[in-house]
Amino acid sequence: MGIKALLLTLGHNSSAILLEDGEVLCGYEEERLSLIKSDSSFPKLAIEQIQKFYEIPDDIEIFISHWFLNANTGLHENSKWFDRDYLVSKFPNHNIFSLDNEQLTHHDAHAYSAYAYSKDFVDQSKVYYLVADGFGTQGECISIYNKNLNIIYRKTGFFNSLGLMYQYATSYLGLKENKDEYKMLGFQSSVTEHHYGAISKLKKYMLNGNRIESDLSDLKYVKAQLHDKLRSLNLHTNADVAHVVQSVLEEILIDYVKRYVPVDAHLVLSGGVFMNVKLNQLLSTYVNKLSVMPLCGDQGAAIGVYESVAGDFKWPGHLFWGKRHLDSSFDNDFKTKAIIDILNDDGIVNVVRENMEFGARALCNTSTLAIPSERNCQYINMVNQRESTMPMAPVIHEKDFDNFFEASNVIDSMKYMICTAIYKDNVSGVSNKIPFSNSYSGRPQLINDDHWLAPILEATGGILINTSYNEHGMPIVYSQEDAERCGTYNDKYDNERRINTFIFSSEE
């Protein structure tokens, strides 16, 4: 029997992962079980769900990532984000490894997670790591590492944080922070004016910020100041604000890459800022190769804590870490044929199968699929009562990438829907217009011959809409009960009766 380890993320992206000898056995984000979108409470439900499938020994080694400013405090008492008493009661002989203020900071954990993900396919003599997020230990917000994971540049301070800039710009537009940031890219695609002056002013503001990270209460002041700055720019539409903020994000990070990362490098990105798929594609044009840690949000940082200590994390090549019990009738071949017929008849298919996705993306095990078209996008959004700000993403076979997209130097990460690519020709329903151009981008998921969807793609034109299976405001569906609840919700709006749900049992 191997040595097990429990990896916990506290706060945003609250989650738990169980390893054995460095291999992933199981993992869940708390929101999938609590049904609270972006749940940041201590991941009790995730731990207990893991225990339904695997024994966790009393003396388990626990590796914890968190966002606390002082890494040496926060794990000594109970809080909203950490339940010390729970761990003592469940695992009385456990041992905790976590962050500190010098040897392993929050950003260091992100960098180690990027290394753990990419170490088997990256040329270690050429690799650099870039971490950017809201903030980490002692207010760190941008960090750049060389091949030895040594810091070559670090920026600190709430006022300098590009992650906080994006987060607070989201609330400036009346949207929900840590939930609706993705809508900014959708707004930006409809901008009609460059706003060079506003971009210059906001960029200067971000580069000359006062260092503030002494206390979390300082965040209120930083937010108010950023809102005042945006207000002073006299931008009149959501598209204008989103364009200026996105442009500043891109320009500042491009400047850092050009200054500190050689053009022949393989750059690996991690940290919540790099959930911005358009930014990732743009940065790829300044280096030889680029990869993005698929779990670049905080749920990946616990992997970095483990890797920094044990050094033997084995990336499994997929994110289907959430085991679940499902029950269904009919065999696999029947369902494949039925799905092909429904899709070719312009129907829409919800799929729940086998292990669910860990992380932010639906990767066709808990997805809604359809032939790409604006009509289908609008219909899927309507039955789920979602806004239509963002376009939907495509899933294609890796062998067909060159048929749809321009060449890309993004390595491995395209199969995780974490980076855009440029279409050769616009594909309606799964594309986003690039401002001030006649070009379109998409955020593809690439699959291979071993994927269950491969024969379906071949029979339906080679490209499908792939969007998460959930109604508005709810996490991605986890259980069979969740699917039934969501189906009942869809039925209220599915006036054309175009929605079909397929549940594949875990035994298949």
Secondary structure, 3 states (H helix, E strand, C coil): CCCEEEEEECCCCCEEEEEECCEEEEEEEHHHHHCCCCCCCCCHHHHHHHHCCCCCCCCCEEEEECCCCCCCCCCCCCCCCCCHHHHHHHCCCCEEECCCCCCCCHHHHHHHHHHHHHCCCCCCCCEEEEEECCCCHHHEEEEEECCCCCEEEEEECHHHCHHHHHHHHHHHCCCCCCCCCCHHHHHHCCCCCCCHHHHHHHHHHHHCCCCCCCCCCHHHHHHHHHHHHHHHCCCCCHHHHHHHHHHHHHHHHHHHHHHHCCCCCEEEEECHHHHCHHHHHHHHCCCCEEEECCCCCHHHHHHHHHHHHHCCCECCCCCCCECCCCCCCCCHHHHHHHHHHHHHCCCEEEEEECCECCCCCCCCCEEEEECCCHHHHHHHHHHCCCCCCCCCEEEEEHHHHHHHECCCCECCHHHHCCCCEEECCCCCCCCEECCCCCCEEECCEEECCCCCCHHHHHHCCCEEEEEECCCCCCCCCCCHHHHHHHHHHHHCCCCCCCEEEEEECCCC
